[in-house]
Amino acid sequence: MKNQKKKSFPRRVFLCLLAVLLAVCVAFGVYVSDYYHTDLTDSGLRVYAAYGSEDGVLNREKYEADRTNLPQDTTETVIDGGCHAGFGSYGAQKGDGAPVISAEEQQQQTADALAAWMNLQ
């Protein structure tokens, strides 16, 4: 235990809020993925998609091709200045773009947009 870094209070709060958000996502049927292989067009599901404008990991051609599997009323949010790694706390990702905003800002924008989409705000 003495070699472990102590997590800061804001990070612990963020992790707790993330756990709550994930529970809400499960309750609302939110599907988290980079690509949509299954045809959801006539599923009756509400679909929300988000990615960062600087995401260098997401294969945009594949993403665009897979969008045909999503319902027409899919809500898509592009986080301006965000990158792939900015959605989580797992560090830099090979091939990712350089973020223009902090991970905290990206996560806040994402949480706000998702909460608004779920009519929680």
Secondary structure as UniProt FT lines:
FT   TURN            2..3
FT   HELIX           9..28
FT   TURN            41..42
FT   STRAND          48..52
FT   TURN            53..54
FT   HELIX           60..66
FT   HELIX           67..69
FT   TURN            72..73
FT   STRAND          75..79
FT   TURN            80..81
FT   HELIX           85..87
FT   TURN            94..95
FT   HELIX           103..117
FT   TURN            118..119
//
